[in-house]
Amino acid sequence: MMKFGEELGKTSCTTEIQAAFILSSFVTFFTGLIILFTFRLIWRAVKKWQKVKGTGMILELFSLDSIGRNVSRSPHFHGVFRDHIEMLLSAQTFVGQVLVILVFVLSIGSLIIYFINSADPVRSCSSYEDKTIPIDLTFNAFFSFYFGLRFLAADDKIKFWLERNSIVDIFTIPPTFISYYLKSNWLGLRFLRALRLLELPQILQILRAIRTSNSVKFSKLLSIVLSTWFTAAGFIHLVENSGDPWLKGRNSQNISYFESIYLVMATTSTVGFGDVVAKTSLGRTIIMFFTVGSLVLFAKYVPEMVELFANRRKYTNAYQVVRGKKFIVVCGNITADSVTAFLRNFLRHKSGEINTEIVFLGEVPPSLELETIFKCYMAYTTFVSGSALKWEDLKRVAVEDAEACLIIANPLCSDSHAEDISNIMRVLSIKNYYPKTRIIIQILQSHNKIYLPKIPSWNWSTGDNIICFAELKLGFIAQGCLVPGLCTFLTSLFVEQNKKIFPKQPWQKHFLNGLKNKILTQRLSNDFAGMSFPEVSRTCFVKMNLMLIAIEHKSVFQGGYCGLILNPPAEVKLHKNTLGFFIAESPKEIKRAFFYCATCHNDVYTPELIAKCGCKTRNRLHITDCYSNAEVNMLNITVALVVNSTSSLTAPEAPRPLWSVTVTLCDLCIVSQ
């Protein structure tokens, strides 16, 4: 039997030979640590001797603070040789990247050799007739060279000696020299090369195999799981096949490396089938510590992996553009509070009157609270995970087909200047992707507005607009001083009252009834065509109890530009299908302005009686709005009112802002609170 084993290149490893392989690593580790610590004490003593003279030197030398600091580097190590080594190990150059990748590949190769040799009994030693032994020896010679380079480049030698990769090299390289001396090789602790798998994310990034944050996170979690499994299985495989030393291996069992991995995975899952168990005391002790560690480790990382896959499938799909359906893109500060305020004011009409979808582009997956909000407004909202700074994400939300792109700022941020700069960078990215995209951005500090008009594709005439949070508040305060009650009037029109208040005094009842009013839009009857605005507004107020405050007017002098005119003069005449802006309680009331007939309702002064009549076939052609839809028109009046009261909100050369009140309305909600 012995001859047969020798023919295969396998000999029996005695306890002394196994101890020689193990002790070589431990002796190297502790000897090196003692030498480094001794040199540090000597270096400290020399430095202290130059500064401190007397018996107090010894006490100061061994003080904790003195030993804890990093040693000053000698001027010799600041030379050209040291700089070349640091550049070589930094992976910032091509040669450095090749070296890092080569070390990782050879480490995986050494681990594969261990897997091959683990098929043999642990107590057997491989002779040099085995072809894998010279290959592994060559790998370890290169690891020794790389270890020396890292040692020379290290600032703190003791810290370097205690690093993970250094421990892996110390416990795998010295046994190679022992095997060269004894002309035989043993498995030993070579499974520690599995810890090199923790560098997998760095290698994949160098090779540019992964570029997104999700892929980097997944590769990191995968490397932690695999390295933990392989390392723990190596310990189990070694101690179970060797047995307890104090029993001289009498309680050992023949278990393969694959069965060791199976035992580790079953322990990790807390299932424990019982078909493969640890019988040695050392193996059971390792399983005990591994069980506690795996509960902490995998309870943290496994749910993250599951969540990572779920969110990737759920929120990385591209938005499907439906022909004829309009949508807007909202990015920036996408949180539960900002989305709630946005949707509460954007979707104030009945669901049947809203035909615009909102696509939220968030840089992080939504929280549970935000997911609940999106589920409540599933018919009108879509969330896509991505960044406005990446063209592939802008393509997924189809920015080129959107009516506009709104960028919301965080008014509660600690650094408002940094918040503005990040939003301006989003504008640059969107404009570079598609220059014709209509941008409506919220700026917190007024002096940051000067950067946006300098963008070549920024165009005021097409609707690009800036909503300054600080100027909006200052404008409200200033106009509140000139016209007392204006702020209360404006906020009551746009901020929805959710809390029920029971009035105690008569004036409170009238005030609360006024809070029910809001700004609504409705196309006016064609019978108003040719009449001036004062005449139409008087008719609406007297006959219908409606307050007409503005109309949509198409200017002949500005190339057919559709604009909003507040209380126009008598020279402005109304055309057919003119869009009017009313202050009313509900859309049902403003329908009277659409059904008004000069023949049938000339003598009617009861608003409820003004309804659709059948006296004649009335032409009600639908003309395309200059705005996207009715609910946006309702919101636009906010900025128009503020702009007419304070000219500092927008650039002087820009037309009056339209369609941009969605962002401003969030500010109004904050101002009112």
SVG drawing of the C-alpha trace seen along z (x, -y; Angstrom):
<svg xmlns="http://www.w3.org/2000/svg" viewBox="-85 -100 105 102">
<polyline fill="none" stroke="black" stroke-width="0.4" points="0.0,0.0 2.9,-2.3 4.5,-1.6 1.2,-2.4 1.0,-5.7 4.5,-6.6 3.8,-5.8 1.0,-8.3 3.4,-10.9 1.7,-10.8 3.3,-10.1 2.0,-10.1 2.5,-13.3 3.6,-12.8 2.5,-15.0 6.0,-16.6 5.8,-17.6 2.3,-19.1 3.5,-21.0 6.5,-22.3 4.1,-23.8 1.8,-25.4 4.5,-26.7 6.4,-28.3 3.6,-30.7 3.0,-31.5 6.7,-31.9 7.0,-34.3 4.0,-36.3 5.0,-36.8 8.7,-37.1 8.1,-39.8 5.7,-41.6 8.2,-41.6 11.0,-42.8 8.9,-45.7 7.7,-46.7 11.3,-46.6 12.5,-48.8 9.6,-51.2 10.6,-51.4 14.3,-52.0 13.2,-54.7 11.1,-56.3 13.9,-56.1 16.3,-57.9 13.8,-60.6 13.0,-61.0 16.6,-61.1 17.1,-64.1 14.2,-65.9 13.9,-64.5 16.9,-64.1 16.7,-62.4 14.8,-59.6 11.4,-60.7 12.4,-59.5 11.5,-55.9 8.0,-56.7 7.3,-58.9 8.6,-56.4 6.2,-53.6 3.2,-55.9 0.2,-54.8 0.0,-58.1 3.6,-57.9 3.5,-54.4 0.1,-55.0 1.3,-57.6 2.7,-56.9 6.5,-56.9 7.9,-59.7 9.2,-58.6 12.9,-58.8 14.0,-61.2 15.6,-58.2 12.1,-56.7 11.0,-60.0 13.3,-59.2 12.6,-58.3 12.7,-54.6 9.9,-54.8 7.7,-57.0 8.1,-54.5 6.9,-51.7 3.9,-53.7 2.9,-54.5 3.3,-50.8 1.0,-49.6 -1.6,-52.4 -3.4,-50.9 -3.5,-54.5 -1.2,-53.6 -1.4,-50.9 1.5,-48.9 -0.1,-49.2 -3.4,-48.0 -1.8,-45.0 0.1,-44.1 -3.1,-44.3 -5.0,-42.2 -2.1,-39.7 -1.9,-39.2 -5.7,-38.6 -5.6,-36.1 -2.7,-34.2 -4.4,-34.1 -7.5,-32.5 -5.2,-30.1 -3.5,-29.1 -7.0,-28.6 -8.0,-26.4 -4.8,-24.3 -5.9,-23.9 -9.3,-22.7 -7.6,-20.1 -5.2,-18.9 -8.0,-18.8 -9.4,-15.7 -6.5,-13.8 -6.5,-12.9 -5.4,-15.7 -2.8,-13.6 -1.0,-12.9 1.9,-15.0 2.4,-15.7 5.9,-15.1 7.5,-17.3 6.4,-14.8 2.9,-16.4 2.7,-19.0 0.6,-21.4 3.4,-21.8 5.9,-23.7 3.1,-25.9 2.0,-26.8 5.6,-27.4 6.0,-29.9 2.8,-31.7 4.1,-32.0 7.4,-33.3 5.6,-36.2 3.5,-36.8 6.7,-37.1 7.9,-39.7 4.6,-41.6 4.6,-41.4 8.1,-42.9 7.0,-45.9 4.0,-46.5 6.2,-46.3 8.6,-48.9 5.8,-51.3 3.9,-51.0 4.0,-54.0 3.2,-52.1 4.9,-48.8 3.1,-47.3 -0.3,-48.3 0.7,-46.7 1.8,-43.5 -1.7,-43.2 -3.6,-43.8 -5.8,-41.1 -3.8,-40.6 -0.5,-40.5 -1.9,-37.8 -3.0,-35.8 0.6,-36.0 2.3,-35.2 0.2,-32.1 0.6,-30.8 4.0,-31.8 6.4,-30.5 5.0,-26.9 6.2,-27.0 9.8,-27.4 9.3,-24.6 8.0,-22.4 11.0,-23.2 13.3,-22.1 11.3,-19.0 10.7,-18.1 7.0,-17.6 3.9,-19.8 0.9,-19.8 -2.5,-21.5 -2.3,-23.3 -3.7,-26.8 -3.6,-27.4 -7.4,-27.9 -6.8,-31.4 -6.2,-32.6 -10.0,-32.7 -9.9,-36.0 -8.5,-37.5 -12.0,-37.3 -12.8,-40.4 -10.9,-42.4 -13.3,-41.3 -15.2,-44.6 -11.9,-46.6 -10.8,-44.2 -14.1,-44.5 -14.0,-48.3 -10.5,-48.3 -11.6,-46.1 -14.7,-48.3 -16.9,-45.3 -19.2,-47.1 -20.1,-50.8 -23.3,-51.3 -23.6,-51.6 -25.9,-48.6 -23.5,-46.3 -20.6,-47.5 -22.8,-46.8 -23.8,-43.4 -20.2,-42.4 -19.1,-43.5 -21.8,-41.5 -21.1,-38.4 -17.4,-38.6 -18.0,-38.7 -20.3,-35.7 -18.0,-33.5 -14.8,-34.4 -16.5,-33.6 -17.9,-30.3 -14.6,-29.1 -12.5,-30.2 -14.8,-28.6 -15.0,-25.4 -11.2,-25.3 -11.0,-25.3 -13.6,-22.6 -12.0,-20.5 -8.6,-20.7 -9.6,-20.0 -12.2,-17.3 -9.7,-15.3 -6.8,-15.9 -8.7,-15.4 -8.0,-17.0 -4.2,-17.2 -4.6,-16.1 -6.3,-12.9 -3.7,-12.3 -6.4,-12.4 -8.4,-9.4 -11.7,-11.3 -11.0,-12.4 -13.4,-11.8 -12.9,-11.6 -14.8,-14.6 -14.3,-16.3 -14.0,-20.0 -17.3,-20.0 -19.0,-18.4 -17.3,-21.1 -18.9,-23.8 -22.2,-22.0 -21.9,-22.0 -21.0,-25.7 -24.0,-26.7 -26.4,-24.6 -25.1,-26.3 -25.4,-29.7 -29.1,-29.0 -29.7,-27.8 -31.3,-24.7 -28.8,-22.0 -29.8,-18.8 -27.6,-16.6 -26.3,-14.4 -22.9,-16.1 -21.8,-17.2 -18.6,-18.2 -17.2,-15.5 -14.0,-17.0 -13.9,-19.5 -12.0,-22.1 -14.6,-21.7 -17.5,-22.1 -15.9,-25.2 -15.4,-26.7 -19.0,-25.9 -20.2,-27.7 -18.3,-30.9 -19.2,-30.7 -22.9,-30.3 -22.9,-33.5 -20.9,-35.3 -23.0,-34.2 -26.2,-35.2 -24.9,-38.7 -23.2,-38.8 -25.7,-37.3 -28.7,-38.7 -27.3,-42.1 -26.1,-41.3 -28.6,-38.7 -31.6,-41.0 -29.6,-43.7 -28.9,-41.4 -32.6,-40.4 -33.7,-44.1 -31.1,-45.0 -32.4,-42.5 -36.1,-43.5 -35.5,-47.2 -33.4,-46.7 -36.2,-44.8 -38.9,-47.1 -37.5,-50.6 -34.9,-50.2 -37.4,-49.7 -37.7,-52.4 -40.9,-54.6 -43.2,-53.6 -44.3,-56.7 -47.9,-56.5 -48.8,-58.4 -51.2,-61.2 -50.6,-61.1 -48.6,-64.0 -46.2,-63.6 -43.7,-65.6 -40.4,-64.5 -39.7,-65.5 -36.2,-65.1 -34.0,-66.6 -35.3,-66.3 -37.5,-63.3 -38.6,-62.5 -41.9,-61.6 -42.6,-65.2 -41.8,-66.8 -43.7,-64.2 -46.7,-64.5 -46.8,-68.3 -46.3,-68.1 -49.1,-65.6 -51.5,-67.1 -51.5,-70.4 -50.9,-69.1 -53.8,-66.6 -56.4,-68.8 -59.0,-68.3 -61.2,-65.3 -59.4,-62.2 -61.3,-62.3 -60.0,-65.7 -56.3,-64.9 -54.5,-63.6 -50.9,-64.3 -48.7,-61.6 -45.8,-62.4 -42.5,-60.5 -40.3,-60.9 -36.6,-60.3 -35.0,-59.4 -31.4,-58.7 -32.1,-56.2 -34.8,-53.5 -37.9,-54.9 -38.6,-54.2 -41.6,-52.3 -43.4,-55.5 -42.7,-56.8 -43.7,-53.5 -47.1,-53.8 -47.6,-57.3 -46.9,-56.1 -49.3,-53.2 -52.0,-55.6 -51.4,-57.7 -50.6,-54.7 -52.7,-56.0 -50.8,-59.3 -47.3,-58.6 -44.3,-56.4 -41.0,-56.1 -37.8,-55.4 -34.5,-54.9 -31.7,-56.8 -29.8,-60.1 -30.4,-63.2 -26.6,-63.4 -26.6,-60.1 -27.7,-60.1 -28.9,-56.5 -31.2,-57.4 -32.6,-60.4 -33.2,-58.2 -35.1,-55.8 -37.5,-58.5 -37.8,-59.9 -36.9,-63.5 -37.0,-64.4 -40.8,-63.6 -41.7,-65.2 -43.7,-68.4 -41.2,-69.8 -38.7,-68.7 -39.1,-70.1 -36.1,-70.2 -37.1,-70.4 -34.7,-71.7 -34.6,-70.8 -35.4,-74.0 -34.4,-72.3 -30.9,-71.4 -27.9,-72.4 -25.9,-73.8 -28.3,-75.7 -25.4,-76.8 -24.4,-73.1 -28.0,-72.2 -28.3,-74.9 -25.0,-73.8 -26.2,-70.2 -29.5,-71.2 -27.6,-73.5 -25.5,-70.4 -28.8,-68.5 -29.9,-71.3 -26.6,-71.1 -26.9,-67.4 -30.5,-67.6 -29.8,-70.4 -26.8,-68.5 -28.9,-65.5 -31.8,-67.3 -31.4,-71.1 -35.1,-71.7 -36.3,-70.3 -38.3,-72.8 -36.6,-73.3 -38.3,-74.6 -35.8,-74.8 -36.1,-75.8 -33.2,-77.9 -32.7,-78.6 -30.2,-81.5 -30.9,-84.3 -27.2,-84.9 -27.1,-81.4 -29.6,-82.4 -26.9,-84.1 -25.4,-80.7 -28.5,-79.4 -29.0,-82.0 -25.4,-81.5 -26.2,-77.9 -26.2,-78.1 -29.5,-76.1 -31.3,-78.0 -34.3,-79.8 -36.7,-82.0 -39.1,-82.2 -39.7,-78.4 -40.7,-78.3 -37.4,-77.7 -37.9,-79.3 -36.3,-79.9 -38.3,-79.9 -36.2,-81.4 -37.3,-80.3 -35.7,-83.3 -37.1,-85.9 -40.5,-84.4 -40.7,-84.7 -39.3,-88.2 -41.7,-89.2 -44.6,-88.0 -43.4,-89.9 -42.9,-93.1 -46.3,-92.9 -47.9,-92.0 -46.6,-95.3 -47.9,-97.3 -51.2,-95.4 -52.1,-93.9 -53.7,-90.5 -52.3,-89.7 -50.2,-86.8 -53.2,-85.3 -55.3,-85.7 -52.8,-84.0 -51.9,-81.1 -55.6,-80.5 -56.2,-80.0 -53.5,-77.4 -53.0,-75.7 -55.6,-73.1 -57.0,-72.9 -57.1,-69.4 -57.9,-70.1 -61.5,-70.6 -62.1,-73.8 -65.4,-74.7 -66.0,-78.4 -67.0,-80.1 -67.6,-83.6 -69.4,-84.9 -66.3,-86.3 -64.6,-82.9 -67.4,-81.3 -67.0,-83.8 -63.2,-83.3 -63.4,-79.5 -65.9,-79.7 -63.4,-81.8 -60.7,-79.2 -62.8,-76.8 -62.1,-78.9 -59.3,-78.1 -58.2,-79.1 -59.8,-77.1 -59.7,-77.3 -62.6,-77.0 -63.1,-77.9 -65.5,-80.7 -68.7,-80.7 -68.3,-81.9 -71.0,-84.5 -68.4,-86.5 -66.3,-86.8 -65.8,-90.5 -66.5,-91.7 -63.9,-93.4 -62.5,-91.8 -64.3,-94.3 -67.7,-93.5 -67.2,-89.7 -65.9,-89.8 -68.9,-92.0 -71.4,-89.5 -69.7,-86.5 -69.9,-88.2 -73.4,-89.5 -75.1,-86.6 -73.0,-83.6 -71.3,-84.6 -67.9,-84.0 -64.8,-86.1 -62.9,-86.2 -59.4,-87.5 -57.4,-86.6 -57.6,-85.2 -55.3,-83.3 -54.4,-85.7 -52.6,-84.9 -50.3,-87.9 -50.0,-88.8 -46.9,-90.9 -44.8,-88.1 -45.2,-85.5 -48.4,-83.9 -47.1,-83.5 -49.8,-82.4 -49.6,-84.3 -51.5,-84.9 -53.0,-88.4 -54.3,-89.5 -57.1,-92.0 -56.4,-93.2 -57.6,-96.7 -60.7,-97.3 -58.7,-97.4 -58.2,-93.6 -61.1,-91.8 -62.0,-88.1 -61.9,-85.6 -63.7,-82.3 -62.6,-79.5 -60.8,-81.8 -59.5,-80.2 -60.5,-82.1 -59.1,-81.9 -61.7,-82.0 -61.7,-82.1 -64.4,-79.6 -65.2,-76.7 -65.6,-73.9 -65.3,-73.1 -69.1,-72.7 -69.6,-76.4 -67.3,-77.6 -69.2,-75.4 -71.7,-78.2 -69.3,-80.4 -69.1,-77.7 -72.9,-77.2 -73.8,-80.9 -76.0,-81.9 -76.7,-85.5 -80.2,-84.6 -81.4,-82.2 -79.7,-83.6 -80.0,-87.3 -82.6,-87.8 -81.5,-85.1 -79.8,-86.3 -80.0,-83.0 -76.6,-81.2 -78.1,-77.7 -80.4,-78.2 -77.5,-78.9 -77.0,-75.5 -76.7,-73.9 -79.4,-75.1 -80.6,-73.6 -81.7,-76.7 -79.1,-76.4 -76.2,-74.2 -73.3,-75.9 -69.8,-75.5 -67.4,-74.5 -64.2,-73.7 -61.4,-72.7 -58.3,-74.6 -55.0,-73.2 -54.0,-75.0 -50.7,-76.8 -50.4,-75.0 -50.3,-71.2 -53.6,-70.8 -56.2,-72.4 -54.8,-71.6 -51.5,-73.1 -53.2,-76.3 -54.8,-76.5 -51.5,-76.5 -49.8,-78.9 -51.7,-81.9 -49.7,-81.8 -46.4,-82.8 -48.2,-85.3 -49.7,-87.0 -46.4,-87.2 -44.6,-88.4 -47.0,-91.2 -46.6,-92.3 -42.8,-91.9 -40.6,-92.1 -37.5,-90.5 -38.7,-86.9 -37.7,-86.4 -35.3,-88.0 -36.4,-91.3 -36.0,-90.0 -38.0,-86.9 -41.7,-86.5 -44.1,-86.0 -43.5,-82.5 -46.1,-79.9 -46.7,-76.3 -44.1,-76.6 -46.2,-76.8 -45.9,-73.2 -42.5,-73.9 -43.6,-77.2 -46.7,-75.7 -44.5,-73.5 -42.8,-76.7 -46.2,-78.2 -47.1,-75.3 -43.8,-75.7 -44.4,-79.5 -47.9,-79.0 -46.8,-76.5"/>
</svg>
